């Protein structure tokens, strides 16, 4: 399965459960400062998903997100 969104949807619950003691109710790591636009758990899940699909370049990942998956990941 090479669909980034479907793989993301499978990985996110695992990451969320694994980081539960480090994150708040929104899924952000507890820290002082401005609230991030992109949830920390989502960002980590997206990074792991990209690596699992052999998308090792962040530039390529963000190009794919803006072109092929714009509706699935609107905040990127």
Buried (B, 14 or more C-beta within 10 A) or exposed (E): EEEBBEBBEEBBEEBBEEBEEEBEEEBBBEEEEEEBEEBBBBBBBBBBBBEEBEBEEEEEBEEBBEEEBEEBBEEB
